[in-house]
Amino acid sequence: MAEDRVEDNFNPGGRAYHGFSTLLCTPASLSQDVGAAIGTQAGPAKLRVIVVGAGFADFRTVAQTPFHRVLLATRT
């Protein structure tokens, strides 16, 4: 559950998630061939670029809580 602007993530949840992302998710991504290194804290704008670039036509939020965002990506 990250926002696009870093300053919008300055809250207890954002601090914890960015810590996890930095220590676990980003290094795991860098160890793979694609190596996008977005971790778990890429906001919807960055995710949209990746998903649309992979050939998906529709990308939208279908549910959201203070801690989670559920995204739907479909091909036409």
VENJOTA-V992182 format. One record per pair of residues at least 6 apart in sequence whose C-alpha atoms are under 6 Angstrom apart, sorted by the first residue. I is the first residue (numbers start at 1). GAP is how many residues later the second one is. D is the distance in Angstrom with one decimal. If there is no record, write none. Layout:
I/GAP/D + I/GAP/D
//
This chain:
1/66/5.5 + 1/67/4.8 + 1/68/5.5 + 2/39/5.1 + 2/41/5.0 + 3/40/4.6 + 4/39/4.2 + 21/18/5.1 + 21/19/5.4 + 25/14/4.6 + 26/11/4.9 + 26/13/4.4 + 29/6/5.1 + 29/8/5.1 + 30/7/5.6 + 56/18/5.6 + 56/19/4.6 + 57/18/5.3 + 58/15/5.4 + 58/16/5.2 + 59/13/5.6 + 59/14/4.5 + 60/11/5.6 + 60/12/5.4 + 61/9/5.8 + 61/10/4.5 + 62/8/5.7 + 62/9/5.8 + 63/6/6.0 + 63/7/5.1
//
